[in-house]
């Protein structure tokens, strides 16, 4: 079974956090959690969410007020060859 890849913006609070938690409960799922500050306590808490078999989370920093972060996120995520679903929550 191939992995389904989701990219969720605004992933560390509210609806975004709930979506990330729910998606990680699915088997063979990769969730790219886009946050403004991966060092914040709410972002780091995402890394300890329960996951199903063969599922995992990747934190990616993108801040719309800091344009280089988008380029840095692209470089960080180059190993991912596809994104199946984008949830533009933020």
C-alpha positions as CSV (number, residue, x, y, z in Angstrom):
1,X,0.0,0.0,0.0
2,X,1.4,3.4,-1.0
3,X,1.5,6.3,1.5
4,X,-0.9,9.1,1.1
5,X,0.7,12.5,1.6
6,X,-1.2,15.5,3.1
7,X,0.1,19.0,3.4
8,X,-1.8,21.0,6.1
9,X,-1.2,24.7,6.7
10,X,-1.9,26.3,10.1
11,X,-1.2,22.9,11.5
12,X,-0.3,23.7,15.1
13,X,-3.6,25.1,16.4
14,X,-7.3,24.7,16.2
15,X,-8.8,23.0,13.1
16,X,-5.4,22.5,11.6
17,X,-4.1,20.6,14.7
18,X,-7.3,18.5,14.7
19,X,-6.9,17.6,11.1
20,X,-3.2,16.6,11.6
21,X,-4.2,14.4,14.6
22,X,-7.0,12.8,12.7
23,X,-4.9,12.2,9.6
24,X,-2.0,10.6,11.6
25,X,-4.5,8.0,12.8
26,X,-4.8,6.7,9.3
27,X,-2.3,3.9,8.3
28,X,0.4,4.7,5.7
29,X,0.0,8.4,5.9
30,X,2.5,11.2,5.8
31,X,1.4,14.6,7.1
32,X,3.4,17.7,6.2
33,X,2.4,20.1,9.0
34,X,3.1,23.7,7.9
35,X,3.7,26.1,10.7
36,X,5.2,29.6,11.2
37,X,7.4,28.6,14.1
38,X,8.5,25.0,14.4
39,X,10.2,25.8,17.7
40,X,7.0,26.8,19.4
41,X,5.6,24.5,22.0
42,X,2.4,24.0,20.0
43,X,4.4,23.0,16.9
44,X,6.7,20.6,18.9
45,X,3.6,19.0,20.5
46,X,2.6,17.8,17.0
47,X,5.6,15.5,17.0
48,X,4.2,13.6,19.9
49,X,0.7,12.9,18.5
50,X,-0.2,9.2,18.2
51,X,0.3,7.7,14.7
52,X,-1.0,4.6,13.0
53,X,1.1,2.0,11.3
54,X,3.6,3.4,8.9
55,X,2.4,7.0,9.4
56,X,4.5,10.0,10.3
57,X,4.7,13.8,10.5
58,X,7.1,16.3,9.0
59,X,7.2,19.9,10.3
60,X,7.8,22.5,7.6
61,X,8.2,26.2,8.3
62,X,6.5,28.6,6.0
63,X,5.8,32.2,7.1
64,X,4.0,34.3,4.6
65,X,5.8,37.4,5.9
66,X,9.2,35.8,5.4
67,X,9.5,34.8,1.8
68,X,12.7,32.8,2.0
69,X,10.9,30.2,4.3
70,X,9.0,28.9,1.3
71,X,12.2,28.2,-0.6
72,X,13.7,26.6,2.5
73,X,10.6,24.4,2.9
74,X,10.9,23.3,-0.8
75,X,14.5,22.3,-0.1
76,X,13.5,20.4,3.1
77,X,10.8,18.5,1.3
78,X,12.6,17.6,-1.9
79,X,12.7,13.9,-1.0
80,X,8.9,13.8,-1.1
81,X,7.9,13.0,-4.7
82,X,4.2,13.8,-4.4
83,X,1.6,15.5,-2.3
84,X,-1.9,14.0,-2.7
85,X,-4.0,16.5,-0.7
86,X,-3.4,20.1,0.3
87,X,-5.5,21.5,3.1
88,X,-5.1,25.3,3.0
89,X,-6.3,25.9,6.5
90,X,-4.4,29.1,7.3
